[in-house]
Amino acid sequence: FTVEYQPDLVAVHPLVTRDRHGSAWWQDGRNRVWLARRNLPCLIAPLYVATWGLLVTASNVRRPSAVCAWLRGAVTGLKTSPSERRAMRWSTVAAMTRRGRPPVV
């Protein structure tokens, strides 16, 4: 199969709040750390996780339980092992950045 980048493509799906599942914030924190550890170059991974941590904190200022759950998940992601590491090449990072999609958010 082939993969094609289609920036003008619009996908529509129903909005599902994270509150629908009790562990959603925890899983998001864990999965973001796993994704960074598995797929991003070592220099970018901490920036990616920190950016998401700041976004979660800023969007949940009035919900400290969500921020705490996300942070607990991030710590779990650091303590546990994701699958095999397959970090993208720096040329891929450069290509994504040139196209306006740097791998930090």
Secondary structure as UniProt FT lines:
FT   TURN            7..8
FT   HELIX           18..20
FT   TURN            22..23
FT   HELIX           24..39
FT   TURN            42..44
FT   HELIX           45..59
FT   TURN            60..62
FT   HELIX           64..79
FT   HELIX           90..98
FT   TURN            99..100
FT   TURN            103..104
//
